[in-house]
Every structure is written in C-alpha cells, then in structure tokens.
Amino acid sequence: MQSIFGEFYTGADGKDYFYLPFLKTVYHIPTDDLVTFNAFRHRFVIAFALGAIFYSFFPGDVLLCVFVGALFYALATVAYLKSILPKYVVQKGVREGDLNRAKQNEQQGSLAKTLFVSLAGVLIIAGSFFVSGEMINRMIIIAFGVIVTISGTSSIIGKSK
C-alpha cells in the first residue's frame, strides 16, 4: 500500500517513475526537474510556512494568514495538476497492481535521515513549551512540529514495508 500522495519507484526498464494513485497515472520526472516537482509536491508544507510567516508580520489578523496559506495552496495545486504534471505523463488509467516495477520496495534516502526528520519534529514540539508569548504562537509551532514528525514517521513506515 502506498501513500495517497504518490510514490517513486524504479520501472523494469531501470528508469525512475512517479505513480499518483488518485489520478491513476504514471509520470517520468527527469532529474533536472526533480527540485521543481518536489516543491509543488510539498505545497501544503510551503503554504503552512507562508501562513506562519504572514502571522509573524500580522499577528492580529489570523484570518488573513489562514487565507494567504489556503490561497497559495489552491493556486499551487492548480498549477501542479494543470501545468507541471501533464508534461511528464507516461501512462494513464494504471492501477497499483499493474505497475511494472523492478523492485517492490525501493528505499529513497537513508533510514538515518528519516529518523533525523522525526527527531527534529519531536524537538520542535518539545521546544514549543519553552516559547513565551501567546498560545496561538505555541499552537503554530506545535502544528509545524507535528507535520515534520508525521512526514518523517510516514517515510520510516514506508521503508519498513
């Protein structure tokens, strides 16, 4: 079982592919475009960070900060689905069982890196209790720590399958 957000795998031909289950589509992302692709793929984290940055400038207007983050996420999602992904389509209408894989569970990155990400998230959450100020500041830091911890933990769980 893979993530609903997609997964990378190596095909039988030795090339790296990205499978997006909710669109049931296989993409081939060239290594030159991988940075841009991953930036759009992690648009939720970037939108959350953008909202937090706006909150640091406008602490009295939480609604504006949430709106800016949500607007960025919506626009980035439209750009991701309409202009980024279509360039790389290899095959549409593919079910998970029909993927032509070279290896069943290719590991992306090392276990030490994913453990480090999880530990960083836990430390962010623990450090939030030492931040003075309003409760909303702590909640933002805790939410960011939870996102970091979940991303590291889900990567560890994905590697162990």
C-alpha positions in Angstrom: 0.0 0.0 0.0 1.4 3.4 -0.9 0.8 6.9 0.0 -2.2 8.7 -1.4 0.2 11.5 -2.3 2.1 9.2 -4.7 5.4 7.3 -4.7 8.6 6.9 -6.6 9.6 3.5 -8.0 12.0 2.1 -10.4 10.5 0.5 -13.5 11.6 -2.7 -15.2 13.5 -0.6 -17.7 15.6 1.0 -14.9 14.1 4.4 -15.1 12.6 6.2 -12.1 8.8 6.8 -12.2 6.3 8.6 -10.0 2.8 7.0 -9.5 -0.1 9.1 -8.4 -2.9 6.8 -7.2 -5.8 9.3 -7.1 -5.2 10.2 -10.8 -4.1 6.6 -11.6 -1.3 8.0 -13.7 2.4 7.2 -14.1 4.9 10.0 -14.6 8.6 10.1 -15.6 10.2 13.0 -13.9 13.7 13.9 -15.3 16.3 14.6 -12.7 16.7 18.1 -13.9 13.1 18.9 -13.0 13.0 17.0 -9.7 13.5 20.0 -7.5 10.6 21.9 -9.1 8.5 18.8 -9.0 9.2 18.2 -5.3 8.5 21.8 -4.4 5.0 21.5 -5.9 4.5 18.1 -4.4 5.2 19.5 -0.9 2.9 22.6 -1.5 1.0 22.0 1.8 4.1 22.5 3.9 5.1 25.6 1.9 1.6 27.0 2.3 1.6 26.4 6.0 5.0 28.1 6.3 3.8 31.0 4.2 0.8 31.4 6.6 3.2 31.3 9.6 5.4 34.0 8.0 2.4 36.2 7.4 1.3 35.6 11.0 4.7 36.8 12.2 4.1 40.1 10.4 0.4 40.4 11.1 -0.2 38.7 14.5 -3.6 40.4 15.0 -5.1 39.1 11.8 -5.1 35.3 11.9 -7.9 35.0 9.3 -5.7 36.8 6.7 -2.8 34.4 7.4 -5.0 31.4 7.0 -6.4 32.9 3.8 -3.0 33.5 2.4 -1.9 30.0 3.1 -5.1 28.5 1.7 -4.9 30.7 -1.4 -1.3 29.7 -2.0 -2.2 26.0 -1.6 -5.1 26.3 -4.0 -3.1 28.1 -6.7 -0.1 25.7 -6.3 -2.4 22.7 -6.6 -4.0 24.1 -9.8 -0.5 24.7 -11.2 0.7 21.3 -10.1 -2.3 19.4 -11.7 -2.7 21.6 -14.9 0.8 22.6 -15.9 3.5 20.6 -14.0 2.2 17.0 -14.1 0.9 16.9 -17.7 4.4 17.4 -19.1 5.6 14.1 -17.6 2.7 11.7 -18.2 3.8 8.3 -19.3 0.6 6.2 -18.9 -2.9 7.0 -17.6 -5.5 4.6 -16.0 -3.0 2.4 -14.3 -3.9 0.5 -11.1 -1.3 -0.1 -8.4 -1.2 -3.8 -9.2 -0.4 -3.1 -12.9 2.8 -1.1 -12.2 5.8 -2.7 -13.9 8.3 -2.4 -11.1 11.9 -3.6 -11.0 11.9 -3.8 -7.2 8.9 -3.9 -4.9 10.1 -1.5 -2.2 12.8 0.8 -3.4 14.1 2.9 -0.5 14.5 6.6 -1.1 17.2 8.0 1.1 18.6 6.5 4.3 16.9 5.5 7.5 19.2 7.8 9.4 17.8 10.8 7.5 14.2 9.9 8.2 14.9 9.3 11.8 16.6 12.7 11.9 13.5 14.3 10.5 11.2 12.6 13.0 13.5 13.6 15.9 13.6 17.2 14.6 9.8 17.3 14.7 9.7 15.9 18.2 12.3 18.5 19.3 10.2 21.3 17.7 7.2 20.2 19.7 9.2 20.0 22.9 10.8 23.4 22.3 7.4 25.0 21.8 6.8 24.6 25.5 9.7 27.0 26.2 8.4 29.7 23.8 7.0 32.6 25.7 4.1 34.5 24.3 0.6 33.8 23.1 -1.0 30.4 23.0 -1.5 30.8 19.2 2.3 31.0 18.7 2.7 27.8 20.6 -0.1 26.1 18.6 1.6 27.1 15.3 4.9 25.8 16.4 3.3 22.5 17.7 1.4 22.1 14.4 4.6 22.6 12.4 6.4 20.0 14.6 3.5 17.6 14.2 3.8 17.9 10.4 7.5 17.4 10.4 7.2 14.4 12.7 4.4 12.8 10.6 6.4 13.3 7.4 9.5 11.6 8.9 7.5 8.8 10.6 5.5 8.1 7.4 8.8 7.8 5.5 10.1 5.3 8.1 6.9 3.3 7.9 7.0 3.3 4.1 10.6 2.0 4.2 9.8 -0.8 6.6 7.1 -2.4 4.4 
